[in-house]
Amino acid sequence: MRRAGVFAGGVAAGFAALVLPFAALAPGRCYDSLIVAQVGPRAGVSRVPALARLQEMAGLSYARFPLRLGSVYLPAHTTIVLVTAALVLLTAATPALVALASAPRAARGLTRQARTVVAVAAAVIPGVCAAAGFAAEDGLKPDVSPAVIAAAARWIPPGSCVVTDEVSLLLLADRFSAQVPGCSPVLDGLGTDLALSGGLKPATGAGRVPAVAAVWWQAFRHARFTWLSRLNHRRIAWTPALRGYFRSHFTRVLTDRRGDALYRRGG
């Protein structure tokens, strides 16, 4: 019981150390971002299937099934369930191994078969998980090619104000930091929409919320470039007026095979 209390206290302290500074600076905004936007009710909500959630938790987010492991092909349901079960067994086996290493007397109380099962499980399960992860990720290719990233970096001068719905593009091109007064640092477009609208997304009316609209208008009015992914409609709270402003002030200068496009202000 005492150990459980120490563990719970450590978890609470770790959570508080990360969250309290933000909560102290903006309590209302912190609550909206963590509670209202993430776990609160929202329009157009749909339940994520259990198998999809298990796939994410098992580290198989990018796996394409049937998964090939050597000469064996593994179907989706079987692979996800087996990997999840393996992770659960590993989680259960680890404390047992720690106890065996710290308390030899307790180890002598176990049968040789039990010790063998625990040791084999702890050795085999990580190998199986690693092999499954490697098989899933070995064939991955970058969504945006290095050539496109380099071309975009040549178009965008360092320090320019760029608005984007996918910040990873700016990070890859080393154009994340802006040195323009008034440039709006929208790091998470969808998260911004959810937090400022009480859980609405662009498809469910976030653009009609004045606070959301103000953020995106400020972003586009100060931007010299816009780098939009093919999924920008899911993150940017477009309105007819904002889209009209964008079309009349920005010209496309680069497009990649994924459908992303870089735009420059002016003709």
C-alpha positions in Angstrom: 0.0 0.0 0.0 2.8 2.3 0.8 4.5 1.7 -2.5 1.3 2.3 -4.3 1.0 5.7 -2.5 4.6 6.6 -3.5 3.9 5.6 -7.1 0.7 7.7 -7.2 2.5 10.6 -5.7 5.2 10.4 -8.3 2.7 10.3 -11.1 0.8 13.3 -9.7 4.0 15.3 -9.3 5.1 14.6 -12.8 1.8 15.7 -14.2 1.7 18.8 -12.0 5.2 19.8 -13.0 4.3 19.9 -16.7 0.8 21.3 -16.4 0.8 23.8 -13.5 3.0 26.4 -15.3 0.5 26.7 -18.1 -2.5 26.5 -15.8 -1.1 29.3 -13.7 -0.5 31.6 -16.7 -4.0 31.0 -18.3 -6.3 28.8 -16.2 -9.3 29.1 -18.5 -7.4 28.5 -21.7 -5.6 25.5 -20.2 -9.0 24.0 -19.1 -10.4 24.6 -22.6 -7.4 23.0 -24.3 -7.1 20.0 -22.0 -10.7 19.2 -21.1 -13.2 20.9 -23.3 -11.4 20.4 -26.6 -10.0 16.9 -25.9 -12.6 15.0 -23.9 -15.6 17.3 -24.0 -18.6 16.9 -26.2 -18.2 18.0 -29.8 -20.3 18.1 -33.0 -19.9 15.3 -35.5 -18.2 13.0 -33.0 -17.6 9.4 -34.1 -16.3 6.5 -32.1 -12.9 5.1 -33.0 -13.1 1.3 -33.5 -11.4 -0.8 -30.8 -9.1 -2.5 -33.3 -7.8 0.8 -34.6 -7.1 1.9 -31.0 -5.3 -1.3 -30.3 -3.2 -0.8 -33.5 -2.1 2.6 -32.3 -1.3 1.4 -28.8 0.7 -1.5 -30.1 3.0 0.7 -32.2 1.6 -0.5 -35.5 0.2 2.8 -36.7 1.9 2.5 -40.1 1.5 -1.2 -40.7 -0.2 -2.2 -43.9 -1.9 -5.6 -43.7 -1.5 -8.4 -44.4 1.9 -7.8 -42.7 4.8 -9.7 -44.1 7.2 -11.3 -41.5 9.8 -13.2 -43.5 7.8 -15.6 -45.6 4.7 -15.5 -43.4 1.8 -13.1 -44.0 -0.1 -11.9 -40.9 -3.7 -10.6 -41.2 -4.7 -7.5 -39.4 -6.9 -8.8 -36.6 -4.5 -11.6 -35.7 -1.4 -9.5 -35.7 -2.9 -6.6 -33.7 -4.3 -8.9 -31.1 -1.1 -11.0 -30.7 1.1 -7.9 -30.4 -1.2 -6.3 -27.9 -1.3 -9.6 -25.9 2.5 -9.7 -26.1 2.8 -6.2 -24.7 0.5 -7.1 -21.8 2.5 -10.2 -21.0 5.7 -8.2 -21.1 4.3 -5.7 -18.8 3.3 -8.4 -16.4 6.6 -10.3 -16.7 8.9 -7.3 -16.0 7.9 -6.9 -12.3 8.3 -10.6 -11.8 11.8 -10.5 -13.2 12.7 -7.6 -11.1 11.5 -9.4 -8.0 13.5 -12.5 -9.0 16.7 -10.5 -9.4 16.2 -8.6 -6.0 14.9 -11.5 -3.9 16.7 -14.8 -4.5 14.8 -16.5 -1.8 11.5 -15.8 -3.5 13.1 -17.2 -6.7 13.8 -20.4 -5.0 10.2 -20.7 -4.1 9.2 -20.8 -7.8 9.4 -24.0 -9.9 12.1 -24.2 -12.5 9.3 -24.2 -15.2 7.8 -21.0 -13.9 11.2 -19.2 -13.9 11.9 -20.5 -17.4 8.5 -19.2 -18.7 9.1 -15.8 -17.3 12.6 -15.6 -18.7 11.7 -16.8 -22.1 8.7 -14.4 -22.3 10.8 -11.4 -21.4 13.4 -12.4 -24.0 11.1 -13.4 -26.9 8.3 -10.8 -26.6 10.5 -7.8 -27.3 12.0 -9.6 -30.3 8.6 -10.3 -31.7 7.4 -6.8 -31.2 10.7 -5.4 -32.8 10.4 -7.7 -35.8 6.7 -6.7 -36.3 7.6 -3.1 -36.1 10.5 -3.4 -38.4 8.4 -5.3 -41.0 5.8 -2.6 -40.8 8.2 0.4 -41.1 10.9 -1.0 -43.4 9.0 -0.1 -46.5 8.0 3.4 -45.4 8.9 6.3 -47.6 8.7 10.0 -46.8 5.4 11.6 -47.7 7.2 14.7 -48.9 10.4 14.0 -50.8 13.7 15.7 -49.7 13.8 17.3 -53.2 10.5 19.1 -52.5 11.6 20.2 -49.1 14.8 21.6 -50.6 12.9 23.4 -53.3 10.5 25.0 -50.8 13.5 26.1 -48.7 14.9 27.9 -51.7 11.6 29.7 -52.3 11.2 30.8 -48.6 13.8 33.2 -47.3 15.0 32.4 -43.7 12.9 34.3 -41.1 9.8 34.7 -43.4 6.3 34.5 -42.0 4.7 31.3 -43.2 1.3 30.0 -42.3 0.8 26.3 -42.6 -1.6 23.6 -41.4 1.3 21.1 -41.1 4.2 22.5 -39.1 6.4 19.5 -39.8 6.9 20.9 -43.3 8.5 24.0 -41.9 10.6 22.1 -39.5 12.0 19.9 -42.3 12.8 22.9 -44.4 14.3 24.8 -41.5 11.8 27.7 -41.9 10.0 27.3 -38.6 11.3 30.5 -36.9 9.8 33.7 -38.2 11.3 37.2 -37.6 8.3 39.2 -38.8 6.4 41.3 -36.2 2.8 40.1 -35.9 3.4 36.7 -37.5 0.9 34.3 -35.9 2.6 31.1 -34.6 -0.2 28.6 -35.2 1.5 25.4 -34.3 -1.5 23.1 -34.2 -4.3 24.3 -36.4 -6.9 21.7 -35.5 -6.0 22.0 -31.8 -6.4 25.8 -32.0 -9.8 25.4 -33.6 -11.0 22.9 -30.9 -9.7 24.9 -28.0 -11.1 28.3 -29.1 -14.5 27.0 -30.3 -15.3 24.6 -27.4 -14.7 21.4 -29.5 -15.7 22.4 -33.0 -13.7 21.4 -36.1 -13.6 23.3 -39.5 -16.2 20.8 -40.8 -18.6 21.4 -37.9 -18.5 25.2 -37.8 -15.3 26.3 -36.1 -14.9 29.1 -38.6 -18.1 30.8 -37.4 -16.6 31.3 -33.9 -15.1 34.8 -33.7 -12.0 33.8 -31.8 -11.1 31.1 -34.3 -11.8 33.4 -37.3 -9.5 36.1 -35.7 -6.6 33.7 -35.4 -6.7 32.6 -39.0 -7.3 36.1 -40.3 -4.2 37.3 -38.4 -2.2 34.4 -39.7 -3.0 35.0 -43.4 -2.8 38.8 -43.2 0.8 38.7 -41.9 2.1 35.7 -43.9 4.4 36.1 -46.9 4.0 32.4 -47.8 1.5 29.7 -47.1 2.3 26.0 -47.3 -0.8 24.0 -47.3 -1.1 20.2 -47.1 -3.7 18.3 -49.0 -5.6 18.0 -45.7 -5.7 21.7 -44.9 -9.5 21.8 -45.0 -9.5 19.6 -41.9 -7.3 22.0 -39.9 -7.8 25.5 -41.2 -11.2 27.0 -40.4 -11.9 28.3 -43.9 -14.8 30.7 -44.5 -15.8 32.1 -47.8 -14.3 35.5 -47.0 -11.0 33.9 -45.8 -10.8 31.7 -48.9 -11.5 34.7 -51.1 -8.7 36.7 -49.4 -6.3 33.8 -49.9 -7.1 33.4 -53.6 -6.7 37.0 -54.3 -3.4 37.5 -52.4 -1.4 34.3 -52.9 -0.1 32.6 -56.0 1.0 28.9 -56.1 4.7 28.4 -56.8 5.3 24.8 -55.9 3.2 21.5 -55.8 4.3 18.0 -54.8 3.0 14.7 -55.8 1.1 14.3 -52.4 -1.0 17.3 -53.2 0.7 19.9 -50.9 1.2 23.3 -52.3 3.4 26.3 -51.5 2.0 29.8 -52.2 3.7 33.2 -52.3 2.0 36.5 -51.6 1.6 38.6 -54.7 1.7 37.7 -58.4 
